[in-house]
């Protein structure tokens, strides 16, 4: 298993425990020329409303301009379809240690 895959699997377990996991079809997103999302879940805000959290897991460098633009378009699309506030976060894997440090 590659370090990035290990990190994404660990991050998925960590974040999905924080809320309600949301499965988003990469095929559907690609059909609209949107970016695929690594992790997506619903979390309650302090005001008790749901917030859609989208996490991009990176094992190397920050997302490129095109990838970031597609992810932001995905965030906008999912937020409008679900009529929810959304937040996009990028999480990085340290090269030395593939363990989580969230």
N, C-alpha and C positions, 0 to 999 in steps of 0.2 A: 504494500500500500504506500502510495506517495505521501510525502509530508503534507501537501496541500489537501489531499483527500482525507487524511487523518484529522487535520485541523477542522475541515468542514464538517466531518462526522461528529466530532466533539462539540463544535459550536452549535450544531443542530440539536444535539441532546440538551445542551445548556439552555439555549434560548427557547426551545419548545416547552420546557418546564416552566417558563416564566409566564406563559399565557396559553391561548388556544391555538394550536398549529393550524395553518392555512396552506392547503395544497394549491399551487398555481401551476397550470400547465405551461411548460416551456414551449410546446408546439403552438399553443394558442397565442402566447406573447410574440413568438417569432412571426406568426401569420400577420400580425399588425406592425411588424418591424420594430418591436420593442425588445428590451433587454431581458434575459432570463434572470430570475431572482434565486439566490441560493437558499435563503431562509425567510419565511414569512409567518407571522403569528399575530394574534389579537391580544392586546393587553389593556387592562382597565387603567384609565387616567385617574388623577386625584379627584377629578370632577365626576368620576364614576361612569364616564362615557368610554366607548371602545376606541382604541387607536390601533391602526394597522402598522406594525413594525416590519420593515424590510431590511434584511441584513445581507450585505455583500461580503463574502469571505475571500480575502486575498492572501496568498502565500508568498507573493513577491512584491511587485511595485504597485503604486496607487493605480486605480483604473484609468485607462486612457480617456481622452476627450470623447471619442465615439461611444465607448462602453458607458461612460458616465452619463452622456446624453440619453442613451437608450434606457438606462436604469431610471433616470429621472422621468422619462416618458412613461415607463412602466408604473412608477409610483403615482404619477398623475392619473393614468388610466384606471388603476385599481382603486384609487381613492374616489374617483368619480363613480365607478360602477358600484362600489360598495357603500357609497355616500358616507365615508369615514375620513377623519383626519389620518394622515399617514406620516411616518418618519422613515428616512433612509439613513442607514449607518454603514460605514465600511470598517471591517475589523481585519487586522493584520496578524499574521502568524510570524513569530520570531524565528529566524533561520536556525538558531542554535537549539531552541526548545520548542517542539511542536505542541506542548501542553497549553492549556488555556490560561490566560491571565486577564480575564475580563474584570 
